[in-house]
Amino acid sequence: MHLSLRQLQIFSAVADSGTTTAAGEAIGLSQSAVSAALNELENLLGLTLFDRVGRRLVLNGHGRALLPEARALLAGMDDIERRFRAGDETAAPVRWRVGASTTIGNYLMPARIADLRDGNDQAHVDLVIGNTREVAGAVQRLEVDIGLIEGPCHEPGLEVALWREDELIVVFGDRHPQAAALHAGADMARLRGACWLLREPGSGTREAAEQALLPHLHGFAEVLQLGGTEAIKQGAVAGLGLACLSRHAVADLVALGGLHELATPLPPLRRQLWAVRHPGRRVPASLRRLLALDEETFADG
């Protein structure tokens, strides 16, 4: 058996009133129920909390030590009830754990979190960033409330819904060995013979690049694998090869001139971004606002 808030409430009432009868009247219990709960508390702690002086109960040293901690817990309980029973979600504190694959987590979610907090300063988001496989695994293990991924979900039993569309572009840096020619564009032969900078297997960015490019290139002549989007960006700046990344991910370096968008004969390269949830998780209104999900997405009967 463990301590209960009800026991602490009764203990506090007895401390205030000095008798089990008066305590019972104050909190709406019979004298016998108060006595039984107080005895249960003392037995649970293995300590007496009151000295019995005539008909009165007077706090002893153990009771005086317990009383401020008990009152702090009871005050906390009252505060929780007041805030969470308000019926207004914007007034209640909320903390969401969102798993996001790297491009989404680094380049799309910070602005959405800021927008959510503009409307509700009690809202907090813990952002857990990993590759698509890691995020889907976190959703499966109920470690996050929802996941946002850049590639297909291979975890069984999860619910997946289209979140938004993302544009991919091919970029290169001025230190690329063929930079002078690449400024004028690249034909299919040059693309097929290029060294490509790719993420590790299991990354949604890697899978998206392969799905976008391989139907047209029929293979990569050379691949340099780098363990993160930032590493790929800096590798492209350093001239190590071509990169196919989200426009959101390279917008900063393109604007600064560190990377250049490569004109190619490829069709527009797009991919789907997905929201993933465990069927045991609900998606409340504030989480829907954070992700701009409509009411039909992950609707619960």
N, C-alpha and C positions, 0 to 999 in steps of 0.2 A: 504494500500500500504506500502511496505517496502523499505528501502534503497537498492540501487543496486550498483554493482561495476561500472557499466557504468556511473552512476551519479557521483560517486567519481572520476572516471577518468576525466570526464569533469570538475569537480570542481578543480582538480589538474592542469589541462591544463590551465584553466582561471587564476589560481593563478600564474602560471609560466609566462604566456604571457601578462596578464593585460587587454586583451580585448576578447570579445566573438568571434570577427572575426578571430583574430590570433589563438585563441584556436581551432576554427573549422578547420582552415587550418592545424594545427599540428596533429589533430586526424581524419581528413577526414570527417567532418560534416559541414553542413551549419551553418551560423551564427544564423539563427532562431532556428535551432534544439538545438544548444548550449544554447541559451538564455532560451528556453522552459525547457530544462533539469535542468538548474541552478535554475530557478524559482520554478520548481517542488521540487527540493531538499530543498530549503529554506522554502517552504510551508510545506513540510513534517516534517522538524525539528522545525518549528515555530520560526526560527531565521534568521536574515540577516547575511550573511557571508562576504559581501564586502561593502565597502563604494564606492559610485559612485562619482568619482572626475573627472568632465568633461567627456571625453569619456573613461576614464580608470576605471577599477575595482581594488580597493586596499583592501587587506584583513583587516578586523577589528579583534577585540579580539576573537570573536567566530570562525572566519575563521582561525586565526593563531593557535587556539587550535585544530581545526579539521584536519588541513593539515598534521601533522606528523602521525596521526592515519590513515588517508586516504592513505598516501603513504606506510605505513607499510602493509596495506591490499592489495594494488595493487602490491607491491613487492612479497607478499606471493602468489598472484594469478599467477604472472609471473613464480615464482619458480615451482608451481604446474604444469603449462602448460609445462614448460621445461622438467621436470622429467617424467611426465606421457604421453607425446607425443613422448618420445624417441623411442618407438616401440620395446624396449628391456625390457622384463619383469624383468630380473635380475637387471636392473638399476633402476627400479621404486620401491619405498617403498611399502610394502605390510604388512598387519596385518590380520591374520586369527584368528577366534575364533573357536576352535575345542572342541566339547564335547566328553568326554571319560569316560567310566565306569572305576571303580577303578583299576583293574589289568592293563588294557591298559594304563590308565593315569599315574599310578605310576611307572610301570616297563617297558613299551614298548615305550611310546611317548617321554620321555626326550632325548633318543639317536637319534630319528628321527628328533627332532627339532634341535639338534646340527648339524646333517648332513645337514639339509636344510640351516642353517646359515653359514656353511662352504662355501657353494656355492653362498650365497647371503646375505651379512651382512645387507642389508636393509629389510630382511624378519623377521617378528615377529609373534609369535604364542601365543595367550592367551588360556591356557588350562583350560577348565571348567570340573571338575571331579565330578561325582555323580554315583548313581547306574544306571543300564540299563534303568529302567523306567524313571528316572529323565532326563537322556540324551536324550531319545527319545522324551520326552515332550519338552525339550529345542529346539530340531530340529523342532518339530511341530510348536512351537511359534516363529520360526525364530530368536531365541536368539543366535544361533551358526551357522556357515557356513556348518558344517558337523558333524556327530556324529559317534563314534566308540563304539560298544556295544558287550557284551559277551553273551547275551542271545537273544531269539527271540524278535522282535519288535512288540508290540501290539498296537501301535498308528496307526490309520487309515490314508491312503492317502500318506504315506511316501514311498520313493523308497529305497529298501534294496539290497545290493550286498555283496557277500562273500568277506571278506578282507584277512584273513589268518587263519591258523589252529593253535590251541594251545593244548599243552599236559598237562594233569592233573596227579598229583601223590598224593598218600596218605602218610602223614607224621605223626611222633610222636616224643615226646621229652623224654629225659632220666628220667624225673620225673613221667612219666606215670606209674600207678600202676602195669602194666604188661610189663614194658619196657624190662626186661630181656628176656621174652618169645618173645616179638615182634621183637627183633633183629634177631631172627631166621625165621621171617615171620609170617603170620597169615592166618588161614584157613577161610572158609566161616562162620563157626559157630562163631568164634571169632569176625569177622567183623559184623555179624548180632547182636551180643550182646554188641557191643561197644557204648560208648558215642561219638557222632559226633559233631564237632564244625562247625556251619553253619552261613552264613550271613542271613540278614533279607529278608523277602519276597519282591520281586521286584528287587533283586540283580541278575545280570547275573551269578555271582559266585555261588549263592545258587541254581539257576535253573540248572546250568551246573552240579553241584555236584549231585543233585537229579536225573537228566537224566542219569548220568554216573553210579550211584550206585544202585538206586531203582530197576531197572530191575533184578539185581542180588541178592540184599539183601531183597527185597519185604517189605521194611519198615525199620525205624530206631528204635532201642530199646530205645534210649535216645538221645535227642538233647539239646545242649546248644547253644543258639543263641547269637552271638556277632556282633556288629554293624560295622565291618570293617575288611578288610583282615589283617591288622597289628594286630588287636586285636585277630584274630583267630590264627595267627602265634605265638604270645606271649602266648596265651592260650595253644597251643600245646606244646610250650617249657616248660610251667609250669605244664604240665601233666594233663590238664583238659580233654583231649580226643584226638581222631583222627581228622585229617583235610584232606580234599581233595581240593587241590589248584593248580593253574597254576605252572608249574615248574619255570617259570620266577619269580613268586612272592616269592618262598621259596629258590631260588638259593643261596642267601646270607647266610641264616641260615644253610642250608645244608652244604655249604662249610666250615662254622665255626664250625660245629658239634653240633649246638644248636638243630637242627632237623635232623631226619633220614628218608630216604625213606623206606617205608614199602613194603616188598615183599608180594604180594597177588596172589591168583589164578584168579583174575579179568583179563579180556582182556585189552589191551592198552586203556587207557581212553583219549579220545580226544574230543574237541569241536570246533565249528566254531566261529570265530569272524567276526562281520559284520560292514560294513560301511552303514550309513543311511543318506539320504539327503531329504530335502523338494523339491518337484518338481519345485518350483520357484527359487531355487538356482542353479547357474552354478558351475562347478568345473574347475577352470582355471589351467593352466599348473603348476604353483608353488605349488598349493594345491595337484595336482596329484603326483608331485615329493615327497612331504612330506609324503604321504601315500602309495607311490609306486603303484598307481592305473594305469592300462593300459587305452588306449584310448577308449576302448569299454565300460568300466565301467562308468555309468552315462553319456553316450554320449548324446550330445544335437544336434538332427537332423542336 
